[in-house]
């Protein structure tokens, strides 16, 4: 699934890093409120 050329691979890695740093952080804790609060 990864591109063959080094430049395209770097672009794919950059996209993965962006998604991990923004989208994942925004939604990872959405359903995990019990971890961050003792009461509703």
C-alpha positions as CSV (number, residue, x, y, z in Angstrom):
1,X,0.0,0.0,0.0
2,X,3.0,2.3,0.4
3,X,4.4,4.2,-2.6
4,X,7.6,3.0,-4.3
5,X,9.5,6.2,-4.7
6,X,11.3,7.8,-1.7
7,X,9.5,11.2,-2.2
8,X,6.0,9.6,-2.3
9,X,6.9,7.4,0.7
10,X,7.9,10.6,2.6
11,X,4.6,12.2,1.7
12,X,2.7,9.1,2.9
13,X,4.7,9.1,6.2
14,X,3.9,12.8,6.6
15,X,0.2,12.1,6.2
16,X,0.4,9.3,8.7
17,X,2.2,11.6,11.2
18,X,-0.4,14.3,10.7
19,X,-3.3,11.9,11.3
20,X,-1.6,10.5,14.4
21,X,-1.0,14.0,15.8
22,X,-4.4,15.5,15.1
23,X,-7.3,13.2,14.2
24,X,-6.3,10.4,16.5
25,X,-5.8,12.7,19.5
26,X,-9.2,14.4,18.8
27,X,-11.1,11.1,18.7
28,X,-9.1,8.7,20.8
29,X,-10.6,9.8,24.1
30,X,-14.1,10.5,22.9
31,X,-15.6,7.4,24.5
32,X,-13.1,7.1,27.3
33,X,-14.5,9.7,29.7
34,X,-14.4,7.3,32.7
35,X,-10.6,7.5,32.5
36,X,-10.6,11.3,33.1
37,X,-13.5,11.8,35.5
38,X,-14.5,10.2,38.7
39,X,-18.2,11.1,38.3
40,X,-20.5,11.8,35.4
